[in-house]
Amino acid sequence: MNIENHRESGDKITIERSSFEFGHENTRTLPIEKEKYVISDLEAQSSPAKSEVSSESGNETSSIVTVGTRGRLQASMWDDMIFKMVFLLSCTIASFGTMLAKSVQEVFVNYAAENFESQYAVSSIFLVACSVSAAVNANYWKVEEEFPRILLFVFHMVFYAVGSVIKGTATNMCVLILGASIAESSISALSLGLTFFLSDFAATSGQFWKPFFIMVQLSPTIVVSWVVGDITAALSDDFAWGLTMWAFIVPLTYLPVALCMIHMYLRARSCENWASLDVSARDKFHSIFQYLNYCFWHFNIIGGCLLPLAFCCLLVPFTAIQVSWSSANFLVPFIIGLFLVPLFFVWESSVLKNNSTISTDMLKSRKLLTLACSQALCGILEMAERVLLFPFLIVAFSQSEKSAARIANLMSFFSFLFGSIAYLVSDLTGFFRFFILSGGIIMQLGFGVSIYFRGILSNSVSGIIGMIVILGFGYGLIRYPLQAYVDIKAQNIYMLQSISSSTFQLGKAIGAAISGGIKTQVLKRNISKKLTSGTDISMAYKTPFRFIEVFNSDTLRSKAIRHAFKDVQVVVAIVCVCIGAGNVLLSMAMKDSPTQLITKIFSFKKRKMLMKYVRWTWYFWGGLFLIVFLAFYLITLIYMCLFLSRVTPWVFGDYSQFPNVWVLAVESLMNALNQTH
């Protein structure tokens, strides 16, 4: 690397890089054009790899961020169009296998839990698995810089195969949760590692290739959303094989990517720069014990264990069992979780100052905070809506397995259709707030529609599908611009992507806890109220699929359990409406970052006028959306009152008389107006 000059101004260091050449034997030199980097101390502290450059006075040194230098060197080895297309095709195959495995296993986990007569606790499986995945992803950017990528890929593929086998051959719920946790954390780390490699390709390629490398991981959604129904219907008789077969299918789909990575690695090793870049911390230590001690502190092993333990102890008691709040089965793990949460923050802030997952200075970054909170909210809303959708469609709407699996995956399909367009626009212009605000409002509308169509007043499957389409539209307008929000002006791209993935997984864990807690605490009580005496309530609660098959001809019993499931879904939708308001508020805290395209097209004066126009347009649409938002909340409040009048008749009286109360109120108001005239 050739540094021509650098200067210090306050807490920032501006570095002009004149040339960066990757020498390669028997190949042409690959120059990278002159770039200017503005690196703050925050980014320098959080960079995975650093190099020291002395100042002119010779008394001070400054850190230069070289995030992903080895990865970008390997990516530059495949600079030709043919190589890029081969790599894109390989990544598409790997992403297709990953998404198909996740979608199919989400369906068969319901049947596995019912096989153990614990279908009510299926949310606990997703809760624990997502909590472990969040802990793995939080510090994965450090692991990525220390070990070769191909070694990590092989390691995670082996563990995913082991987790899938454990999950498919489980004999009780504890073993099933263990297998799901191993498999989910491994496949999540595989996807994150592939995201890092695609980011390296996007950084070394031109603007034309960038959207392809960023969106390739989500493009298989178009096919997966439709074929998942056929696969689940074909394997419905043997759910254990439906969980186990991915132990060799997913590693096979990652084989082309692994071969590409091996070829890039072999070509990069012959470069002159590789010897200086392929430096590991293990070279600094004389014994294996010193190196293991370094890994223990650097990778934050204790923090990675405290995080999932705290979440599981706090949230699992709400989802796994229906107990009294004062019983020991609930209080003991809950109190342990309350103790572990402050212990985790003390460990991160005081004990582990230099190697903490998120430093105190990073918490002052508005970009990082808004990104993490938005990703967490997206995870909460997605999982709260999705985790109970398949059994809800089977039980409450008598859908077939094929139809229910397809409907449950429609949200991903429509989010990709609309979100890909939003990503392109936000990536080219640097405007995010409008998309995220619009997506938050549209998701609120979708959950409001679901309050009606998921309730007992509707039996329309078309209404459920329309609700999912609306939710997918809003979800795509939030999630995909957030990815562009990570990419634009991000020097520490690995760290941001790891934190983004980790907070999204934490949000999914909280969403699973919300859905599971509502189902566990509400469903059994509703079933006992609606079913006639002499009916086995435990069968309807623990094995609802089997109950529907046995009592399908009994209209009264089938109707009772369907209404009980619909009541649970209405409560979940109301909670999602309340949580979804956070996306609207977070959109106002984000900052738009006009890109070079906007800078080149418009002069400073025109750009200032454009930003003023955008700001006032945003105020106009924000005010309009706020009015719609308040009206929507009023409608939601009315529906909530309708629901509460049915659950607690002493509040409003008999539910059947509730509409008459509104009629009497309107008539009284009209009489009062007539008397005033």
C-alpha positions as CSV (number, residue, x, y, z in Angstrom):
1,M,0.0,0.0,0.0
2,N,1.3,3.4,-0.9
3,I,0.3,6.3,1.4
4,E,1.1,9.7,-0.1
5,N,-0.1,11.9,2.7
6,H,-2.3,11.9,5.7
7,R,-3.4,14.7,8.1
8,E,-5.2,14.8,11.4
9,S,-8.2,17.1,12.2
10,G,-9.8,16.7,15.6
11,D,-10.7,13.1,16.2
12,K,-10.6,12.1,12.5
13,I,-7.8,11.0,10.3
14,T,-8.1,11.6,6.5
15,I,-6.0,9.3,4.4
16,E,-5.6,9.5,0.7
17,R,-4.6,6.2,-0.9
18,S,-3.0,6.7,-4.2
19,S,-2.5,3.1,-5.2
20,F,-3.0,-0.4,-4.0
21,E,-1.8,-3.1,-6.3
22,F,-2.3,-6.8,-6.0
23,G,0.7,-8.4,-7.7
24,H,0.1,-11.9,-9.1
25,E,2.4,-14.2,-11.0
26,N,1.5,-14.8,-14.6
27,T,-1.4,-12.5,-14.3
28,R,-2.0,-8.8,-14.8
29,T,-1.7,-6.3,-12.0
30,L,-5.0,-5.3,-10.5
31,P,-4.9,-1.6,-9.5
32,I,-7.6,0.0,-7.3
33,E,-8.4,3.6,-8.1
34,K,-7.5,6.5,-5.8
35,E,-9.8,6.6,-2.8
36,K,-10.2,8.9,0.2
37,Y,-11.1,7.4,3.6
38,V,-12.3,9.3,6.6
39,I,-11.8,7.1,9.5
40,S,-12.9,8.0,13.0
41,D,-11.4,6.6,16.2
42,L,-14.5,4.6,16.7
43,E,-14.0,2.8,13.4
44,A,-10.4,2.3,14.1
45,Q,-11.1,0.7,17.5
46,S,-13.6,-1.7,16.0
47,S,-11.7,-2.8,12.9
48,P,-10.8,-6.4,12.7
49,A,-7.4,-5.7,11.3
50,K,-5.1,-2.7,11.7
51,S,-1.8,-1.4,10.4
52,E,0.2,1.4,11.8
53,V,1.4,4.5,10.0
54,S,3.6,7.1,11.6
55,S,2.8,10.8,11.4
56,E,5.1,13.4,10.0
57,S,6.4,14.3,13.4
58,G,7.2,10.7,14.2
59,N,5.6,11.0,17.7
60,E,2.1,9.7,17.0
61,T,0.7,6.7,15.1
62,S,-2.8,6.2,13.7
63,S,-4.7,3.1,12.8
64,I,-5.7,2.4,9.3
65,V,-8.8,0.2,8.8
66,T,-8.0,-2.7,6.5
67,V,-11.2,-4.6,7.0
68,G,-11.4,-7.7,4.8
69,T,-8.1,-7.1,3.1
70,R,-7.5,-10.8,2.7
71,G,-11.1,-11.4,1.5
72,R,-10.9,-8.6,-1.0
73,L,-7.6,-9.9,-2.3
74,Q,-9.1,-13.3,-2.8
75,A,-12.2,-11.7,-4.5
76,S,-10.0,-9.7,-6.8
77,M,-8.5,-13.0,-8.1
78,W,-11.9,-13.6,-9.8
79,D,-12.2,-10.2,-11.4
80,D,-13.3,-11.6,-14.8
81,M,-17.0,-11.6,-15.7
82,I,-17.1,-15.4,-16.2
83,F,-15.7,-16.0,-12.7
84,K,-18.2,-13.6,-11.2
85,M,-21.1,-15.3,-12.9
86,V,-19.9,-18.7,-11.7
87,F,-19.6,-17.4,-8.2
88,L,-23.0,-15.8,-8.3
89,L,-24.5,-19.1,-9.5
90,S,-22.7,-21.0,-6.7
91,C,-24.0,-18.6,-4.1
92,T,-27.5,-18.9,-5.5
93,I,-27.4,-22.7,-5.2
94,A,-26.1,-22.4,-1.6
95,S,-28.8,-19.8,-0.6
96,F,-31.5,-21.9,-2.2
97,G,-30.5,-24.9,-0.1
98,T,-30.3,-22.8,3.1
99,M,-33.7,-21.2,2.6
100,L,-35.4,-24.4,1.5
101,A,-34.0,-26.2,4.6
102,K,-35.2,-23.5,7.0
103,S,-38.7,-23.4,5.5
104,V,-39.2,-27.1,5.4
105,Q,-37.8,-27.7,8.9
106,E,-40.0,-24.9,10.3
107,V,-43.0,-27.0,9.2
108,F,-41.8,-30.4,10.4
109,V,-40.7,-29.0,13.8
110,N,-44.4,-28.6,14.5
111,Y,-45.0,-32.3,13.9
112,A,-42.0,-33.3,15.9
113,A,-43.2,-31.3,18.9
114,E,-46.7,-32.8,18.5
115,N,-45.1,-36.3,18.5
116,F,-43.9,-35.5,22.0
117,E,-47.3,-34.1,22.9
118,S,-45.7,-30.6,23.3
119,Q,-47.0,-28.7,20.3
120,Y,-47.9,-25.8,22.6
121,A,-44.2,-25.4,23.3
122,V,-43.0,-25.2,19.7
123,S,-42.1,-21.5,20.3
124,S,-39.5,-22.6,22.8
125,I,-37.5,-24.4,20.1
126,F,-37.3,-21.3,18.0
127,L,-36.5,-19.1,21.0
128,V,-33.5,-21.1,22.2
129,A,-32.2,-21.7,18.6
130,C,-32.4,-17.9,17.8
131,S,-30.8,-17.0,21.1
132,V,-27.8,-19.3,20.5
133,S,-27.5,-18.0,16.9
134,A,-27.4,-14.4,18.2
135,A,-24.5,-15.2,20.5
136,V,-22.6,-16.9,17.7
137,N,-23.2,-14.1,15.2
138,A,-22.3,-11.2,17.6
139,N,-18.5,-11.9,17.5
140,Y,-18.3,-13.8,14.2
141,W,-16.5,-10.9,12.5
142,K,-13.6,-11.5,14.9
143,V,-13.5,-15.2,14.1
144,E,-13.7,-14.4,10.4
145,E,-10.4,-12.4,10.6
146,E,-8.6,-15.0,12.6
147,F,-9.3,-18.3,10.8
148,P,-9.4,-19.2,7.1
149,R,-12.9,-19.0,5.6
150,I,-12.8,-22.4,4.0
151,L,-12.0,-23.9,7.4
152,L,-14.9,-22.1,9.0
153,F,-17.2,-23.3,6.2
154,V,-16.3,-26.9,6.7
155,F,-16.6,-26.6,10.5
156,H,-20.1,-25.1,10.3
157,M,-21.3,-27.6,7.7
158,V,-20.2,-30.5,9.9
159,F,-22.0,-29.0,12.9
160,Y,-25.1,-28.4,10.8
161,A,-25.2,-32.0,9.7
162,V,-24.8,-33.1,13.4
163,G,-27.6,-30.8,14.5
164,S,-29.9,-31.9,11.8
165,V,-29.4,-35.6,12.7
166,I,-30.0,-34.9,16.4
167,K,-33.1,-33.0,15.5
168,G,-34.5,-35.7,13.3
169,T,-33.7,-38.6,15.7
170,A,-34.8,-36.7,18.9
171,T,-36.6,-38.8,21.5
172,N,-37.9,-35.8,23.7
173,M,-38.2,-32.1,23.6
174,C,-34.9,-31.3,25.2
175,V,-33.0,-33.3,22.5
176,L,-35.1,-31.6,19.8
177,I,-34.2,-28.2,21.2
178,L,-30.5,-29.1,21.4
179,G,-30.4,-30.3,17.7
180,A,-32.4,-27.2,16.6
181,S,-29.9,-24.9,18.4
182,I,-26.8,-26.5,16.8
183,A,-28.4,-26.6,13.3
184,E,-29.7,-23.0,13.5
185,S,-26.5,-21.5,14.8
186,S,-24.4,-23.3,12.2
187,I,-26.6,-22.4,9.2
188,S,-26.8,-18.8,10.5
189,A,-23.0,-18.6,10.7
190,L,-22.7,-20.1,7.2
191,S,-25.0,-17.5,5.8
192,L,-23.1,-14.7,7.6
193,G,-19.8,-15.9,6.3
194,L,-21.2,-16.0,2.8
195,T,-22.5,-12.5,3.3
196,F,-18.9,-11.4,4.2
197,F,-17.5,-12.9,1.0
198,L,-20.2,-11.3,-1.1
199,S,-19.5,-8.0,0.5
200,D,-15.8,-8.4,-0.5
201,F,-16.9,-9.0,-4.1
202,A,-19.3,-6.0,-4.0
203,A,-16.4,-3.8,-2.8
204,T,-13.9,-4.9,-5.5
205,S,-16.5,-4.9,-8.3
206,G,-18.1,-1.9,-9.9
207,Q,-21.5,-0.3,-9.0
208,F,-23.2,-2.5,-11.7
209,W,-22.3,-5.7,-9.9
210,K,-23.0,-4.6,-6.3
211,P,-26.8,-5.2,-6.3
212,F,-26.2,-8.7,-7.7
213,F,-23.8,-9.7,-4.9
214,I,-25.9,-8.2,-2.2
215,M,-29.3,-9.6,-3.3
216,V,-28.2,-13.0,-4.5
217,Q,-28.7,-14.6,-1.0
218,L,-32.4,-13.6,-1.0
219,S,-33.2,-14.2,-4.7
220,P,-34.1,-18.0,-4.1
221,T,-37.2,-16.8,-2.2
222,I,-39.0,-16.5,-5.5
223,V,-38.8,-20.3,-5.9
224,V,-38.7,-21.5,-2.3
225,S,-42.0,-19.9,-1.4
226,W,-43.8,-22.1,-3.9
227,V,-42.0,-25.4,-3.8
228,V,-41.9,-25.7,0.0
229,G,-45.6,-26.7,0.0
230,D,-44.9,-29.6,-2.4
231,I,-42.0,-30.9,-0.4
232,T,-43.8,-30.8,2.9
233,A,-46.8,-32.6,1.4
234,A,-44.6,-35.3,-0.1
235,L,-42.8,-35.9,3.2
236,S,-45.7,-35.4,5.6
237,D,-45.8,-39.1,6.5
238,D,-42.2,-39.1,7.8
239,F,-41.4,-35.8,9.5
240,A,-38.2,-37.3,11.0
241,W,-36.7,-37.8,7.5
242,G,-37.9,-34.3,6.6
243,L,-35.7,-33.0,9.4
244,T,-32.7,-35.3,8.9
245,M,-32.2,-35.3,5.1
246,W,-30.9,-31.7,5.1
247,A,-27.8,-33.0,6.9
248,F,-26.3,-33.9,3.5
249,I,-28.4,-31.7,1.2
250,V,-27.3,-28.4,2.6
251,P,-23.5,-29.2,2.6
252,L,-23.9,-30.4,-1.0
253,T,-25.4,-27.1,-2.0
254,Y,-22.4,-25.3,-0.4
255,L,-19.9,-27.5,-2.2
256,P,-19.7,-25.2,-5.3
257,V,-19.0,-22.2,-3.1
258,A,-16.3,-24.1,-1.2
259,L,-14.6,-25.1,-4.5
260,C,-14.7,-21.4,-5.6
261,M,-13.2,-20.3,-2.3
262,I,-10.4,-22.9,-2.6
263,H,-9.5,-21.7,-6.1
264,M,-9.4,-18.1,-5.0
265,Y,-7.3,-19.0,-2.0
266,L,-4.7,-20.9,-4.1
267,R,-4.4,-18.0,-6.5
268,A,-4.2,-15.4,-3.8
269,R,-1.3,-17.3,-2.1
270,S,0.9,-16.7,-5.1
271,C,0.6,-12.9,-4.7
272,E,3.4,-10.9,-3.2
273,N,1.1,-9.2,-0.7
274,W,-0.3,-12.4,0.7
275,A,2.6,-13.1,3.1
276,S,2.1,-9.8,4.9
277,L,-1.7,-10.2,4.9
278,D,-2.0,-13.9,6.0
279,V,-1.0,-13.0,9.6
280,S,-2.7,-14.7,12.5
281,A,-2.5,-14.1,16.2
282,R,-1.3,-17.7,16.7
283,D,2.1,-16.7,15.2
284,K,2.6,-14.4,18.2
285,F,2.4,-17.1,20.9
286,H,4.9,-19.8,21.7
287,S,2.5,-22.4,23.2
288,I,-1.0,-23.6,22.4
289,F,-2.2,-22.6,25.9
290,Q,-1.3,-19.0,25.4
291,Y,-3.1,-19.0,22.1
292,L,-6.2,-20.6,23.6
293,N,-6.2,-18.0,26.4
294,Y,-6.0,-15.3,23.7
295,C,-9.0,-16.8,21.8
296,F,-11.0,-17.1,25.1
297,W,-10.8,-13.4,25.7
298,H,-10.7,-12.1,22.2
299,F,-13.8,-14.1,21.1
300,N,-15.6,-13.3,24.3
301,I,-16.6,-16.8,25.1
302,I,-18.1,-15.9,28.5
303,G,-20.3,-13.2,26.9
304,G,-21.4,-15.6,24.2
305,C,-22.6,-18.0,26.9
306,L,-24.2,-15.4,29.1
307,L,-26.4,-13.9,26.3
308,P,-28.4,-17.0,25.3
309,L,-28.6,-18.2,28.9
310,A,-30.1,-14.9,30.0
311,F,-32.6,-14.8,27.2
312,C,-33.6,-18.5,27.7
313,C,-34.0,-18.2,31.5
314,L,-36.1,-15.0,31.1
315,L,-38.3,-16.1,28.2
316,V,-38.6,-19.9,28.1
317,P,-40.8,-20.0,31.3
318,F,-43.4,-17.9,29.5
319,T,-43.6,-20.3,26.5
320,A,-42.9,-23.8,27.8
321,I,-45.4,-24.3,30.6
322,Q,-48.6,-22.9,31.9
323,V,-48.0,-22.2,35.5
324,S,-48.9,-19.7,38.2
325,W,-46.7,-16.6,38.4
326,S,-45.8,-17.5,42.0
327,S,-44.8,-21.1,41.4
328,A,-41.2,-22.3,41.6
329,N,-41.2,-23.6,38.1
330,F,-41.6,-20.1,36.8
331,L,-39.8,-18.0,39.4
332,V,-36.5,-19.9,39.6
333,P,-35.4,-19.6,36.0
334,F,-36.9,-16.1,35.7
335,I,-34.9,-14.8,38.7
336,I,-31.7,-16.5,37.3
337,G,-32.4,-14.6,34.0
338,L,-32.8,-11.3,35.8
339,F,-29.5,-11.9,37.5
340,L,-27.7,-12.9,34.3
341,V,-28.8,-9.7,32.4
342,P,-26.9,-7.2,34.6
343,L,-24.0,-9.7,34.9
344,F,-23.7,-9.7,31.1
345,F,-23.5,-5.9,30.9
346,V,-21.0,-5.8,33.8
347,W,-18.9,-8.4,32.0
348,E,-19.0,-6.4,28.7
349,S,-18.4,-3.0,30.1
350,S,-16.0,-3.6,33.0
351,V,-14.3,-6.9,32.8
352,L,-14.0,-7.1,29.0
353,K,-13.3,-3.6,28.0
354,N,-11.1,-4.1,25.0
355,N,-12.7,-7.1,23.4
356,S,-16.4,-6.5,24.2
357,T,-18.9,-7.1,21.5
358,I,-20.1,-3.5,21.5
359,S,-17.9,-0.8,23.1
360,T,-19.2,2.2,25.0
361,D,-18.1,4.5,22.2
362,M,-20.0,2.5,19.6
363,L,-23.2,2.9,21.6
364,K,-23.0,6.6,21.0
365,S,-23.3,6.1,17.3
366,R,-26.8,6.9,16.1
367,K,-26.4,4.8,13.0
368,L,-25.5,1.7,15.0
369,L,-28.3,2.2,17.5
370,T,-31.0,2.8,14.9
371,L,-29.7,-0.1,12.8
372,A,-29.7,-2.5,15.8
373,C,-33.1,-1.5,17.1
374,S,-34.7,-1.6,13.6
375,Q,-33.3,-5.1,13.0
376,A,-34.5,-6.3,16.4
377,L,-38.0,-5.0,15.7
378,C,-38.1,-6.6,12.3
379,G,-37.1,-9.9,13.9
380,I,-39.8,-9.6,16.6
381,L,-42.6,-8.8,14.1
382,E,-41.5,-11.5,11.6
383,M,-41.3,-14.3,14.2
384,A,-44.3,-13.3,16.2
385,E,-46.4,-13.4,13.0
386,R,-44.8,-16.5,11.5
387,V,-44.1,-19.0,14.3
388,L,-47.8,-19.9,14.9
389,L,-49.0,-19.3,11.3
390,F,-48.7,-22.8,10.0
391,P,-50.6,-24.6,12.9
392,F,-53.1,-21.7,12.8
393,L,-53.9,-22.3,9.1
394,I,-54.1,-26.1,9.7
395,V,-56.4,-26.0,12.7
396,A,-58.4,-22.8,12.3
397,F,-58.9,-22.8,8.6
398,S,-58.7,-26.5,7.8
399,Q,-56.0,-25.9,5.2
400,S,-53.9,-28.8,3.7
401,E,-50.2,-29.0,4.5
402,K,-49.3,-28.0,1.0
403,S,-51.5,-24.9,1.1
404,A,-50.6,-23.9,4.7
405,A,-46.8,-24.2,4.0
406,R,-47.1,-22.0,0.9
407,I,-49.2,-19.3,2.6
408,A,-46.8,-19.2,5.5
409,N,-43.9,-18.4,3.2
410,L,-45.7,-15.8,1.0
411,M,-44.4,-13.0,3.2
412,S,-40.8,-13.7,2.2
413,F,-41.8,-13.9,-1.5
414,F,-43.5,-10.5,-1.6
415,S,-40.9,-8.8,0.7
416,F,-38.3,-9.7,-1.9
417,L,-40.4,-8.4,-4.8
418,F,-41.0,-5.0,-3.2
419,G,-37.8,-4.8,-1.1
420,S,-35.4,-5.4,-4.0
421,I,-36.7,-2.3,-5.7
422,A,-36.5,-0.3,-2.4
423,Y,-32.9,-1.5,-2.0
424,L,-31.8,-0.3,-5.4
425,V,-33.4,3.1,-5.0
426,S,-32.0,3.6,-1.5
427,D,-28.6,2.3,-2.4
428,L,-28.3,4.7,-5.4
429,T,-29.7,7.8,-3.7
430,G,-28.9,7.2,0.0
431,F,-32.4,8.0,1.2
432,F,-33.7,5.5,3.8
433,R,-36.1,7.2,6.1
434,F,-39.0,7.4,3.6
435,F,-38.9,3.7,2.8
436,I,-38.6,2.7,6.5
437,L,-41.4,5.0,7.5
438,S,-43.6,3.8,4.7
439,G,-42.8,0.2,5.5
440,G,-43.7,0.7,9.2
441,I,-47.0,2.2,8.4
442,I,-47.9,-0.5,5.9
443,M,-47.0,-3.2,8.4
444,Q,-49.3,-1.5,10.9
445,L,-52.0,-1.7,8.3
446,G,-51.3,-5.3,7.7
447,F,-51.5,-6.3,11.4
448,G,-54.7,-4.2,11.7
449,V,-56.2,-6.2,8.8
450,S,-55.1,-9.4,10.5
451,I,-57.0,-8.5,13.7
452,Y,-60.2,-8.9,11.7
453,F,-59.3,-11.8,9.4
454,R,-57.7,-13.9,12.1
455,G,-60.7,-13.4,14.4
456,I,-63.9,-15.4,14.7
457,L,-65.8,-12.9,12.5
458,S,-64.0,-14.1,9.4
459,N,-63.4,-17.5,7.8
460,S,-61.8,-16.1,4.6
461,V,-58.5,-17.6,3.6
462,S,-58.2,-14.9,0.9
463,G,-58.2,-12.3,3.7
464,I,-55.3,-14.1,5.4
465,I,-53.4,-14.1,2.1
466,G,-54.1,-10.4,1.5
467,M,-52.9,-9.7,5.0
468,I,-49.7,-11.5,4.4
469,V,-49.2,-9.7,1.1
470,I,-49.5,-6.3,2.9
471,L,-47.1,-7.4,5.6
472,G,-44.6,-8.6,3.0
473,F,-44.8,-5.3,1.2
474,G,-44.1,-3.3,4.4
475,Y,-41.5,-5.7,5.6
476,G,-39.5,-5.5,2.4
477,L,-39.6,-1.7,2.6
478,I,-37.9,-1.9,6.0
479,R,-35.4,-4.8,5.8
480,Y,-33.9,-4.2,2.4
481,P,-33.1,-0.5,2.8
482,L,-31.6,-1.4,6.2
483,Q,-29.1,-3.5,4.2
484,A,-28.2,-0.5,2.1
485,Y,-28.0,1.5,5.3
486,V,-25.3,-0.9,6.5
487,D,-23.4,-0.8,3.2
488,I,-23.2,2.9,2.6
489,K,-20.1,4.6,4.1
490,A,-19.3,1.6,6.3
491,Q,-15.6,1.1,6.8
492,N,-16.2,-1.6,9.5
493,I,-18.7,-3.5,7.3
494,Y,-17.9,-6.9,9.0
495,M,-18.7,-5.6,12.4
496,L,-21.9,-3.9,11.4
497,Q,-23.2,-7.0,9.5
498,S,-22.4,-9.2,12.5
499,I,-24.3,-6.9,14.9
500,S,-27.1,-6.5,12.4
501,S,-27.5,-10.3,12.2
502,S,-27.2,-10.8,15.9
503,T,-29.8,-8.2,16.8
504,F,-32.1,-9.7,14.2
505,Q,-31.8,-13.1,15.8
506,L,-32.4,-11.6,19.2
507,G,-35.5,-10.0,17.8
508,K,-36.7,-13.4,16.5
509,A,-36.1,-14.9,19.9
510,I,-38.3,-12.2,21.5
511,G,-40.9,-12.6,18.8
512,A,-41.1,-16.4,19.4
513,A,-41.4,-15.7,23.2
514,I,-44.3,-13.3,22.6
515,S,-46.2,-15.7,20.4
516,G,-45.4,-18.7,22.5
517,G,-46.2,-16.9,25.7
518,I,-49.6,-15.8,24.5
519,K,-50.4,-19.3,23.1
520,T,-49.3,-21.1,26.3
521,Q,-51.1,-18.8,28.7
522,V,-54.3,-18.1,26.7
523,L,-55.0,-21.2,24.5
524,K,-55.6,-23.8,27.2
525,R,-58.0,-21.5,29.1
526,N,-59.9,-20.7,26.0
527,I,-60.2,-24.3,25.0
528,S,-61.5,-25.3,28.4
529,K,-64.1,-22.6,28.2
530,K,-65.3,-23.5,24.7
531,L,-65.2,-27.3,24.8
532,T,-68.0,-29.3,26.3
533,S,-67.5,-31.3,29.4
534,G,-66.2,-34.8,28.8
535,T,-63.8,-33.8,26.0
536,D,-60.1,-34.4,26.5
537,I,-58.8,-30.8,26.7
538,S,-55.2,-32.0,26.9
539,M,-55.4,-33.6,23.5
540,A,-56.7,-30.4,21.9
541,Y,-53.9,-28.4,23.6
542,K,-50.9,-30.7,23.2
543,T,-51.8,-32.4,19.9
544,P,-54.1,-30.1,17.9
545,F,-53.4,-31.7,14.5
546,R,-54.4,-35.1,15.8
547,F,-57.5,-33.6,17.5
548,I,-58.7,-32.0,14.2
549,E,-58.3,-35.4,12.4
550,V,-60.2,-37.3,15.1
551,F,-63.0,-34.8,15.7
552,N,-63.3,-33.3,12.2
553,S,-66.8,-34.5,11.8
554,D,-67.8,-33.2,15.2
555,T,-68.8,-29.6,14.3
556,L,-69.1,-28.3,17.8
557,R,-65.7,-29.5,19.0
558,S,-63.9,-28.5,15.8
559,K,-65.5,-25.0,16.0
560,A,-64.5,-24.6,19.6
561,I,-60.8,-25.3,19.0
562,R,-60.8,-23.1,15.9
563,H,-62.3,-20.2,17.8
564,A,-59.7,-20.7,20.6
565,F,-56.8,-20.6,18.1
566,K,-58.3,-17.5,16.5
567,D,-58.5,-15.7,19.8
568,V,-54.8,-16.3,20.3
569,Q,-54.0,-14.9,16.9
570,V,-56.0,-11.8,17.6
571,V,-54.0,-11.1,20.8
572,V,-50.7,-11.7,18.8
573,A,-51.9,-9.2,16.1
574,I,-52.8,-6.6,18.7
575,V,-49.4,-6.9,20.4
576,C,-47.6,-6.7,17.0
577,V,-49.5,-3.4,16.3
578,C,-48.2,-2.0,19.5
579,I,-44.6,-3.1,18.8
580,G,-44.7,-2.1,15.2
581,A,-45.0,1.6,16.2
582,G,-41.3,1.5,17.0
583,N,-40.4,1.2,13.3
584,V,-42.2,4.5,12.6
585,L,-40.3,6.2,15.5
586,L,-36.9,4.8,14.5
587,S,-37.3,6.0,10.9
588,M,-37.4,9.6,12.2
589,A,-34.1,9.0,14.0
590,M,-32.2,7.8,10.9
591,K,-30.0,10.0,8.8
592,D,-30.1,10.0,5.0
593,S,-26.7,9.9,3.3
594,P,-26.8,11.3,-0.3
595,T,-24.5,9.2,-2.5
596,Q,-22.0,10.3,-5.1
597,L,-24.7,9.9,-7.7
598,I,-26.8,12.7,-6.1
599,T,-23.6,14.7,-5.5
600,K,-22.5,14.5,-9.2
601,I,-25.9,15.2,-10.7
602,F,-26.7,18.2,-8.5
603,S,-24.4,21.1,-7.5
604,F,-24.1,22.2,-3.9
605,K,-26.9,24.8,-4.3
606,K,-29.2,22.4,-6.2
607,R,-28.4,19.6,-3.7
608,K,-29.3,21.9,-0.8
609,M,-32.6,22.7,-2.5
610,L,-33.1,19.0,-3.2
611,M,-32.6,18.1,0.4
612,K,-34.9,20.9,1.5
613,Y,-37.6,19.5,-0.9
614,V,-37.0,16.0,0.3
615,R,-37.3,17.1,3.9
616,W,-40.6,19.0,3.4
617,T,-41.9,16.1,1.3
618,W,-41.0,13.8,4.1
619,Y,-42.8,16.1,6.6
620,F,-45.9,16.1,4.4
621,W,-46.0,12.4,3.9
622,G,-45.0,11.8,7.5
623,G,-47.9,14.0,8.7
624,L,-50.3,12.3,6.4
625,F,-49.1,8.9,7.6
626,L,-49.4,10.1,11.2
627,I,-53.1,10.9,10.6
628,V,-53.7,7.5,9.1
629,F,-51.7,6.0,11.9
630,L,-53.9,7.6,14.6
631,A,-57.1,6.6,12.7
632,F,-55.8,3.1,12.4
633,Y,-55.0,2.9,16.2
634,L,-58.6,4.0,16.9
635,I,-59.9,1.2,14.7
636,T,-57.5,-1.2,16.5
637,L,-58.8,0.0,19.9
638,I,-62.4,-0.7,18.8
639,Y,-61.4,-4.3,17.7
640,M,-59.5,-4.7,21.0
641,C,-62.6,-3.7,22.9
642,L,-64.6,-6.2,20.9
643,F,-62.2,-8.9,21.8
644,L,-62.0,-8.0,25.4
645,S,-65.8,-8.0,25.6
646,R,-65.7,-11.6,24.6
647,V,-62.9,-12.7,26.8
648,T,-64.0,-10.7,29.9
649,P,-67.8,-10.2,29.7
650,W,-67.9,-8.2,32.9
651,V,-66.2,-5.3,31.2
652,F,-68.8,-4.6,28.5
653,G,-71.5,-7.2,29.2
654,D,-72.5,-9.9,26.8
655,Y,-70.6,-9.9,23.5
656,S,-73.8,-10.4,21.5
657,Q,-75.2,-7.2,23.0
658,F,-72.0,-5.2,22.3
659,P,-73.1,-3.8,18.9
660,N,-76.4,-2.6,20.5
661,V,-74.4,-0.5,23.0
662,W,-72.8,1.4,20.1
663,V,-76.2,1.8,18.4
664,L,-77.7,3.2,21.7
665,A,-74.7,5.6,22.0
666,V,-75.1,6.9,18.5
667,E,-78.9,7.4,19.0
668,S,-78.3,9.2,22.3
669,L,-75.8,11.5,20.5
670,M,-78.2,12.3,17.7
671,N,-81.0,13.0,20.2
672,A,-78.7,15.4,22.1
673,L,-77.8,17.2,18.8
674,N,-81.5,17.5,17.9
675,Q,-82.3,19.0,21.3
676,T,-79.6,21.7,20.9
677,H,-81.1,22.8,17.6
